[in-house]
């Protein structure tokens, strides 16, 4: 037995959409009945049968339009078609590759152990090196230790694919990087203003994940989740409970309150605000997820609650 991702109905013989991978009852099994993202790939037959020659003629440069090229590359059957609806897993993989670079490649091949100047210049967004713009990105994927990346990975694995399927891959990528960058900059600017340029830097995907969680909270605040796989609660309780803890724990100088625990609480809050704002923007224009899923497709099931301390300051 599984639950329909469109209406929540329990179905003994569920149908799985070959386009989006979600599970539906008989009433919503057709792509047009559940607002399937895959319909976008087939809305224009020219995208399948047209060679694009006419577009090349119209664009005097002799190339097809950029949007048409992107659709051909990322669309169904395109060479990069895997990345559509799968960027959550791509980001997850990049996180672990970056972790290997942090703790194995750089220390042993480049003699740059954690907290060394080179290590921090590559992976850490720091108040004294805000101009190192590459760290705006690398710090999102870098983490402060195994526990840190493990909790963030669990949160991204469960929450990311759900949001990506419902808001589209392009929007998800923009949300992930936008929330992550804004969260990191908010933390380091706060540190710069209160402590100075020698304050702690920031690493971790927490801001990006909190942005994802914020969107999901707006789309379906009553979505059932399980805190640490045990305690059931609606998503809005988890989200705002976590936000309240971040406010209390981060009370003090640059998030250095007595409960701060070397965690970038301001980054959490900034990422969450970005996600909530974006959720309000897209609500009503995208579908509403009715359940979390373990991997792609299959029956719905409650996922874990809370990123569990992402965004640690180093």
Secondary structure, DSSP 8 states (H G I E B T S, - for coil): -EE-TTT--EESS-EE-TTT--EE-STT-SGGGTT-TTHHHHS-THHHH--SHHHHHHSTTSS--HHHHHHHHHSTTSTTGGGTTTHHHHHHHHHHHHHHIIIIIHHHHS---TTSHHHHHHH-B-GGGTT-TTHHHHHHH--SSHHHHHHHHHHIIIIIHHHHHHH-HHHHHHHHHHHHHHHHHHHHHHHHHHT-TTS--B-SSHHHHHHHHHHHHHH-TT-EEEETTTEEEEHHHHHHHHHHHHHHHTTTGGG--TT-TTB-HHHHHHHHHHHHHHHHHHBTTB------BSSSSS-B---EE--SS-SBB-
